[in-house]
Amino acid sequence: MSQNGFDNGGISGVCKWAQLPDEVEFVLSVLERLAKRYGHRQALMGIEIINEPNTTTSWPMMNVTERYKAVDPELAEGTGPIAFDWLKDFYVTAYHRLRDADKGALPTDKAVVFHDGFDIEQWKGFMRGSDGRLAPEFENVVLDTHQYLMTAEMMGCPQTVEGYDDFVRNTYAPMIAEMSEYFPVIVGEWCLFNSVGCGVDTHGGQSVLNGEEGAQAETLTAEQKRSLYQGVAESQLAAWSKGSGFYYWNYKLLTDTMVGVAVTDAALHEKTADFDFFDYEADETKPVD
């Protein structure tokens, strides 16, 4: 079962995982096995408990039952959001199962990461002791938040270069800075996608898969597009730097009329195509092993 009902989160249009104890226990058992198998690998930073649980905050905005219609309506009966009280209890249980020496045995130099359920401010009092600090029973816990401009659009951000910049600097940046007082914060997903670049209001990143028609042709010149993406990149990078890290997701911009970023043997050649959005000099003389 899916924890969000998204098209990339299990069964599209069905969000019932948290309602089924056997499904919840299965996830906990998988986390334990992952911790045992990979917990001592040098390359491992940490383990995230679950990705993008669809909560009572995000449910109305995501409108899963309409955006991702279930193929099997009977299976989707009872679909609904995850309550934050339940999610917080689950995260605490998962933390202990991961750390328990007889279960996951995840070393404390590896982080336990939890997603904010699309409401970062819900977590100010989470895992805190009576003194307001992180309780002694919890070590190396990281808060993951996914912030997209399409979400900003759904929250009323004007679909202009100036509107994006203002929203990121005055909403996202202070939000990340504030929550970093409670946990190390990583922006686990972000990208350059926005409706202006698409030439049409995408209604929160909806595509032809959701019945939304995209622009039929480019509405911006190459220079305008360069300026647009450079601007939203710079403002977002400045905001994410208020936290402890960020991860770009992904190489292709949803519903855009621009071809996705080409990555060819990136690990070997140590370079990717960047569409001339930023100035960089590739070392063409460096040998490839």
N, C-alpha and C positions, 0 to 999 in steps of 0.2 A: 504494500500500500504506500501511497505517497504522503509525504509530510507537507506538501504544498499544492498539489494538483496541477503544477505547471507542466508544460510540454517537455521539460527536461528533468522532471523530478519524480519519475516513477510512472504512475498511471495518470495520464492527462485527464483533468476534470474530476478526479477523485482524490479527496483529501480526508482520509479516515484513519491514517496510521496511528495517531495518538489515542484513538478510541479503542484500539485492539491490543490488549495486554501481551498477547503472544508475539505480535509484530514489534512491540516496544522491547520486549525481552530479547528478541532476535537481534535487534540493532545493538543492544548492550553487549551481547555475546560476540558480535562481529568486532566491536570496538576492543574488547579484551583480546581477541585473536590478533588484531592488527598491532596492538601494543606489544604483545609477546613476540610477534614475528619481526617487527621493525623498530621496536623501542630503543634498541642499543645501536642502531645504524647512525653513523656520524652525520650523514646527510639529512637526517630527519630533524625538522624544527619542532614539530608537534603534531597533534592529532586533533582535528575539528570534530566535534560530537555529531552534529548534523548540519546540513546545508539549507539555508533559507526556509526555516519553518514558517508557514503561513499563519500569522497570528490574528487576533481580533483587531489589531491596528491595520494590518495590510490587507485583510480580507475584502473590505469594501472597495479599496482602491484597485486591487488586482482583479476583482470581479471574475473569479475563476470559472464559475458555472456558465458564464456567457463567453468569456475569452477563450477558454479551453473546454469546449463542450465534450462531455464524456461519450465515448463510443457506446458504452453499455449503461444506459440510464438507471437500470436496476442496481448495478454495482455502485453507482454514484449516490444512491439514496443515503441520506444521513451525512453527506459531505458538509464539512464546516471548518471554521478556524480553530487554531490551538490557543487555549487560554494561557496567559502569561504565568499565572500561579502554577499551573501544571508544568509548563515548560521549565520554570525555575527549579521545581522539584526534580524534574528529569535530569537537568544539567548537574545538579548536586549528586544525584545517584550515579550518573555517568562518570563524573569526576572520580568518585570513590572507587568505582569498578575499574577505572583505568589505572589508578594509583595502587590499589590493593595488591600487596605482595603475592597473594594467593590467586589473583585474578589476572588483571592486565599487567601489573608490575611495571608501569611506565615510569621511568626515572624522572626525578623532579627537574633535571636539566632539559627535559622535553616539555614543551608547553601543552596544556589542555586549552583548546580554543573553542569558544562558543559564539554562535551567530546571534545578532541582536533581534532577530524576528521582525526586522524593519521598523524598530522603534528603539533607538539607541538610549534614550533617556530612561527607559524602564529599568536600567541596570545600575542606577546610582547606589542603591542600597543592597545590591546583590552580593552575597558572600561576605558581608561586613560583620565585624565583631561589635561589641558594645561600645568600643572606643571610636567607631566609624571607620576603622582601617580594615584591610583584608584580614579575615579571621585566620588564626594560625594553622587551621587544618587545611587551608588551601595554599598551594604554592605554584608559581609560574602559570598563571591563568591569563589568557589573552582574549580580548573582545574583538570580534570580527564584524565589520559593517560593510554593506554593499551599497554604494552610492552612484546613481546614474543620473544624467541630465534628463532622461525621459521621466524619471520619478519626480525630478524638480518641476518639470512641465505639468505633471499631474497635480502638483501642489500649488500651481498657479504661477510658476515662473514664466515671465514673458519670453516668447520665442524669438529672441533677438540676441545678437552677440553681447550687447550691453546687459541684457536681462540675465543671461547665463552667468556672466562675470560677476554681476552684483549678487546673484543668489549664492554662488559658490563662496564668494568672499565674506558675505554677511550672514549666511546660514550654515553652510557646510564647515567652513574653517573654524568658527567659534565653537561649533558643536563638537568637532574632533578634539579641539584644545580642551574643552571642559571635561569631556569624558576621559581624557588621558589622565586626569587627576584621580580617577577611580581604577582604571585598568590600562595596561598597554593596549593601544588601539591600532588595529591594522585595517586598512581599506582593502578587503579581500577581492573586491571586484569594482572596476570603474572603466570607463572608456570615453571615446570622443563622440560617440553617437548622439545626434540631436536632430530635431525635426527641421531646423533651418537647412542643414546639410542635405536633407532628403528632398527639400522643396515642397513638403506637404506636412500638415499636422498629422503625426502618427498616433495621436491619442495614447501616449504612453508606450511607444515602441511596438504598437501592433502592426502586423504585416498582412500580406495576402493570406497567410495561414489562419488569421483571425477574421478574414473577410474584409480587410482594409486594403484599398487600392493605393499603390504608391505613385510617386511622380513618374510621368512617362518620359521625361527628358531632364537634363541638367537645368537648374534654375540659377546657378552661380557660375561665374567664370573661374578658371583655374586659380587666379590670384585671389579672388574672393574666398574660395574654398580654403586656400592655404592660410589666409588671414583668420578665417573662422576657426579652423582646427588648431592653429597655433595659439589663438587666444584662449580657447576653452581648455587646451592642454596646460598652458602656463598657469591659469587661475586654479585649476584642479590640483596640479602638482604642488602649488603653494599651500593649498588647503590640506592636502594629505600629509605634507611635511610636518604638520602640527602633531601628527601621531607617530607611531613606531614603525610604520612600513605600509607599502601599498603594492597591489598586483594588478597589472593591466589585463582586462578581459574584453575582447579578444582580438584576433588579427583581422577579422572581417566586421565591418560596420553593418548592423542590421538594417535592411530595407534601403540602404544608401545606393545611389547610382554610381558610386565609385567602386572600382575593383578592389577586392580585399588585399591586404598586405601579403606579398609573396615572401615566403620563408623557405629557402633552399639550403639544406645542410648547414643550418645556422650554427650548430655546435662546432662544426668543422671550420667553417669560413669566418665565424665570429662577426657576422654582419647580416643585416636584413635591409630590404628596400624600405625607404621611408617617404616616398612620394615627394621628396624635396620640401617637406613641411619644416624641417629643421636643418641647420647647417652642420655638417659633419664631414670629416675627412677620413675616408677608408684607407687603411694601410694595405695597398695592393701588393706590396713587396713582401709581406709576411708569409713565410712558407706554410703550407698546409701539410700536416703529418699524414 
